[in-house]
Amino acid sequence: MATLNFFPSSNGVKIRRTNVTTNGVSADIDVNVKGQLAYLNDLISKPILTRDYDNGWQGPDDTSVADFITLPLKARRIGSKYKEEQQWEDDSLLYTFYNAVNRNNYDAKAATISNGSTYKVYSLEEYIDAEEKLSLLKFDFTDRLANNWNNLDLNTRTILSYPGIVNYLLAMGYNAGYTEVNGLTNFIFGNRAGKRNVVAYTQVSAARQYIHADKVDVTFNSETSPVILDLLKGNPSFSSLTFNNFVEKVVGNYVSNSKELELLKHSKYFDDIPAVMIPKLIRMIKQSILPVTAGNIDTLLPIFMNEIENTPGWEDDTETTEDDGSPDFSVVFLDEDASVVQVLADNIRCAAQMFYSMTLGDELDIFSVVNFFTHKFMVRGNIQIADTQLREDLQLYVFSNKFTHPRTGRIVDRTRPAERQMFYKQVFNFGNAPVTDDVVVNREFPKCWRILIMEVARYIQRAQDSPNPDSYVSRQPVMQAVEDLQYNLSTHCSGMANVISPIIYDELYFVIKRILSHPEVVKQLVPAGGNWWKVVEMLYQGMKHQRPKTTILYNKAKLGYEILNSVADYNPVTFEDDKRFSTFISNVDAFIISQAQLQGRDEEDTEEEPAHRRHRDREPDRQEEEDSPSGAPPAPASGKDEWDF
């Protein structure tokens, strides 16, 4: 079975980025958090289970797999006296894991019995794959997880990025009695013994590592120590921007207030004091008019506790600071480190589809080419239609202004050029089509798109200029440009744009596959052989008396679609994957080349086109103006208004 790997490993030193978004700042994962999770993932991925076809799966010391995997997960203890298995409490899950792995040399994937024979041992992943029902549950859970990945908070996404941890949660939930996917999912995300237990393990273990490194004189290796209880109540984010600061803040309450804390410890009421109340009691001891001493602490402490308990919301553990008279210019960000910017990926995929249709349908002008074919070329009698289906498709498209939906077979109305141009203007600010007062034009898109192209070009240049091919070039500017474009399109490609985009594409697909690609059309228009590209080129040349940039515009449409789809699927984790990031950079690089070729062709057409060709191209338009009534607008190139049957 495939395992989750959202944070793929890579070689070399990377420049880590801060993920600046419209919802504030979230950062890379704290280094101690990553270290503890990596150690946990590695340990619980060791082969440790055995299989007896008479008694089923067993853990160490012949315990059942259910009894073993549901052992309590206790946080790692840090310090010089906590070595080997003593890093965890006795009879905890990791204590048992560590002892079994080192006692039986499970790293060699073989356990040795006293008589010298060996038997096979299995990891949790191998156990899951061998159990058919559990294997299917893992597949369903993984699929659900992928579909909801962007909706998870930072801490949850971090722990579920480690395949060993995911396997542990699945195996524990399954052996706890959750044998269908809904129950198993609810257990992992909602039960205290599920992912919340792994988050708490990581928070406490990483915090203990910081406290030990700072050599702070506080008790921290006990689960009931006030500093650990305060830490868990705060539920700190794994963000590198805040985790260590939060730990220092919690520990600081006990270090800077050590004198007051010692007074509390000598009180007979100390064991009855809630951990969240201790910082408030320390503050009241400091602010007390009557000096608090070891002699009067037992008298004053009940008074302080009663005053705190009668204060509404005292359990919120809010901090207050002494007013020193200086102005306060600080701000409080109205978001959370664990929150995720929500963008509507479907809106961006809609924009990708519309970009493809816009480039082929209206920039390459396939819609006009089809109209020229049906309204001009075929009227001259230059082609014979023998196929019944083709005849019906042409009748429906030309005379009824409808087409057949390629997948459902429903009859759908054709789109009008003015409609298409209006939505191109709304989403991409493309063209000069008039829009209604209610349409909000996306005037920022050209800028966001241009910045993305420029940042990718700069990234490529920096990578090429690097003296060391193995050195890492920062991806931050590219990722920021992608996030800006992602938010822009998520906001603007909405409403009726979501409705008309599939219709435009379906019509484009219909005219290409059912008309321009039809064997009868291809055979009669390009008898020497070819495909619909050749048909488009021949008709376009007859319509505009110049050769179209067919392959270049097709590449532009295809690459633009791929780029915008990558933007839709983007989150900071995806660009940590070198393969996916390289594919994205390659697509943008190829798009830049296609765009440069288009601009070069436009300049050549302007500079080198002979005067008599330019004069000849203008003559049809001039003739149409002369034939039209004075003041009347010219007839549209396509749509219901050209032929009124």
Long-range contacts (C-beta under 8 A, 24 or more apart in sequence): 1-125, 1-128, 1-129, 1-135, 1-138, 1-139, 2-142, 3-125, 3-163, 3-166, 3-167, 4-142, 4-145, 4-160, 4-161, 4-162, 4-163, 4-166, 5-161, 5-163, 6-149, 6-157, 6-160, 6-161, 6-573, 7-161, 7-162, 7-573, 7-576, 8-576, 8-577, 8-578, 10-576, 10-578, 11-470, 12-470, 12-471, 12-472, 13-472, 14-472, 15-472, 15-473, 15-474, 15-476, 16-240, 17-474, 17-475, 17-476, 17-479, 17-572, 18-241, 18-476, 19-479, 19-483, 19-572, 20-480, 20-483, 21-341, 21-483, 21-487, 22-341, 22-483, 22-487, 23-335, 23-339, 23-340, 23-341, 24-333, 24-335, 24-336, 24-337, 24-339, 25-241, 25-333, 26-154, 26-239, 26-241, 26-337, 26-338, 26-339, 26-340, 27-239, 27-240, 27-241, 27-242, 27-337, 28-239, 28-240, 29-158, 29-238, 29-239, 29-240, 30-206, 30-238, 30-239, 30-240, 30-243, 30-244, 31-240, 32-206, 32-209, 32-210, 32-243, 32-244, 33-158, 33-202, 33-203, 33-206, 33-238, 33-243, 35-206, 35-209, 36-76, 36-201, 36-202, 36-205, 36-206, 36-209, 37-158, 37-159, 37-162, 37-165, 37-202, 38-162, 39-76, 40-94, 40-162, 40-164, 40-165, 40-198, 40-201, 40-202, 40-205, 41-162, 41-163, 41-164, 41-165, 42-164, 43-94, 43-97, 43-98, 43-101, 44-93, 44-94, 44-97, 44-124, 44-164, 44-165, 44-167, 44-168, 45-123, 45-124, 45-125, 45-163, 45-164, 45-167, 46-97, 46-101, 46-106, 46-107, 46-123, 47-106, 47-109, 47-121, 47-122, 47-123, 47-126, 48-97, 48-100, 48-101, 48-106, 48-121, 48-122, 48-123, 49-121, 49-122, 49-123, 49-124, 49-126, 49-127, 50-111, 50-119, 50-120, 50-121, 50-122, 51-120, 51-122, 51-130, 57-127, 59-96, 59-100, 60-96, 60-99, 60-100, 60-104, 61-100, 65-127, 65-171, 65-175, 66-175, 66-176, 68-93, 68-96, 69-93, 69-124, 69-168, 69-171, 69-172, 69-175, 70-172, 70-175, 70-176, 71-96, 73-197, 73-198, 73-201, 74-201, 74-223, 75-200, 75-201, 75-204, 75-205, 75-208, 75-223, 76-201, 76-204, 76-205, 76-208, 77-208, 77-221, 78-205, 78-208, 78-209, 78-211, 78-212, 78-220, 78-221, 79-212, 79-221, 82-221, 123-167, 124-164, 124-167, 124-168, 124-171, 125-163, 125-164, 125-167, 127-171, 128-167, 128-170, 128-171, 131-174, 133-179, 134-170, 134-171, 134-174, 137-170, 137-174, 137-179, 137-180, 137-181, 137-184, 138-167, 138-170, 140-181, 141-170, 141-181, 141-184, 141-185, 141-188, 142-166, 144-181, 144-185, 149-571, 150-340, 150-342, 150-345, 150-571, 151-340, 151-342, 152-340, 153-338, 153-339, 153-340, 154-237, 154-238, 154-239, 154-337, 154-338, 154-340, 155-199, 155-202, 155-237, 155-238, 155-338, 156-189, 156-195, 156-199, 157-573, 158-238, 159-195, 159-198, 159-199, 159-202, 160-195, 161-573, 165-198, 168-198, 169-194, 169-195, 169-198, 199-235, 200-232, 202-238, 203-231, 203-232, 203-235, 203-236, 204-228, 204-231, 204-232, 206-243, 206-247, 207-231, 207-247, 207-250, 210-244, 210-247, 210-248, 211-247, 211-251, 214-251, 216-251, 216-255, 217-255, 217-258, 218-251, 218-254, 218-255, 220-251, 226-254, 226-275, 226-278, 227-251, 227-253, 227-254, 229-275, 229-276, 230-275, 230-276, 230-278, 230-279, 230-317, 233-275, 233-276, 233-317, 234-317, 237-336, 237-337, 237-338, 239-337, 239-338, 241-337, 242-337, 253-278, 253-279, 253-282, 257-282, 257-286, 260-285, 260-286, 260-292, 263-292, 263-293, 263-294, 263-297, 264-297, 264-301, 266-294, 266-297, 267-297, 267-298, 267-301, 268-298, 269-298, 269-301, 269-302, 269-305, 273-305, 276-315, 276-317, 277-305, 277-308, 277-314, 279-317, 279-319, 280-308, 280-314, 281-305, 281-308, 283-320, 284-308, 341-483, 341-487, 343-486, 343-487, 343-490, 344-490, 344-494, 345-490, 345-568, 345-569, 346-498, 346-568, 347-489, 347-490, 347-491, 347-493, 347-494, 347-498, 348-486, 348-489, 348-490, 348-493, 348-564, 348-565, 348-567, 348-568, 349-564, 349-565, 349-568, 350-493, 350-497, 350-498, 350-501, 351-427, 351-428, 351-489, 351-493, 351-497, 351-501, 351-564, 352-560, 352-561, 352-563, 352-564, 352-565, 352-567, 352-568, 353-501, 353-502, 353-505, 353-561, 354-423, 354-424, 354-427, 354-428, 354-493, 354-497, 354-501, 354-504, 354-505, 355-428, 355-557, 355-560, 355-561, 355-564, 356-505, 356-557, 356-558, 356-560, 356-561, 357-501, 357-504, 357-505, 357-508, 358-420, 358-424, 358-428, 358-430, 358-504, 359-553, 359-556, 359-557, 359-560, 360-508, 360-553, 360-554, 360-557, 361-420, 361-504, 361-507, 361-508, 362-417, 362-420, 362-421, 362-424, 363-553, 363-556, 364-536, 364-540, 364-548, 364-549, 364-550, 364-553, 364-554, 364-557, 365-540, 365-548, 366-508, 366-511, 366-512, 366-516, 366-536, 367-417, 367-420, 367-507, 367-508, 367-511, 367-638, 368-543, 368-637, 368-638, 369-516, 369-536, 369-539, 369-540, 369-543, 370-397, 370-511, 370-515, 370-516, 370-638, 371-637, 371-638, 371-642, 372-539, 372-542, 372-543, 373-515, 373-516, 373-539, 374-398, 375-642, 375-643, 376-543, 377-539, 377-542, 382-524, 383-520, 383-521, 383-524, 383-525, 384-520, 384-524, 385-520, 386-520, 387-518, 387-520, 389-514, 390-514, 390-515, 390-518, 390-520, 390-521, 393-510, 393-514, 393-515, 394-515, 397-510, 397-511, 397-515, 398-643, 399-643, 399-645, 401-639, 401-640, 403-506, 403-507, 403-510, 403-511, 403-514, 404-510, 404-514, 405-506, 405-510, 406-506, 406-509, 406-510, 406-513, 406-514, 412-503, 412-506, 412-507, 414-507, 414-639, 414-640, 415-500, 415-503, 415-504, 415-507, 416-638, 416-639, 416-640, 417-636, 417-637, 417-638, 417-639, 418-636, 418-639, 419-500, 420-500, 420-504, 423-496, 423-497, 423-500, 423-501, 426-492, 426-497, 427-489, 427-492, 427-493, 427-497, 440-492, 442-488, 442-489, 442-492, 442-493, 444-488, 445-485, 445-488, 445-489, 445-492, 448-481, 448-484, 448-485, 448-488, 449-485, 451-481, 451-484, 452-478, 452-481, 452-482, 452-484, 452-485, 452-588, 453-588, 453-591, 453-592, 453-595, 455-480, 455-481, 456-481, 456-585, 456-588, 456-589, 456-592, 457-589, 457-592, 459-585, 460-585, 460-589, 475-575, 475-581, 478-575, 478-585, 479-570, 479-572, 479-575, 482-566, 482-567, 482-570, 482-575, 483-570, 485-567, 486-567, 486-568, 486-570, 489-564, 489-567, 544-617, 545-613, 545-616, 545-617, 546-605, 546-617, 549-597, 549-598, 549-601, 552-594, 552-597, 552-598, 552-601, 553-598, 555-590, 555-594, 556-591, 556-594, 556-595, 556-598, 559-587, 559-588, 559-590, 559-591, 559-594, 560-591, 562-587, 563-587, 563-588, 563-591
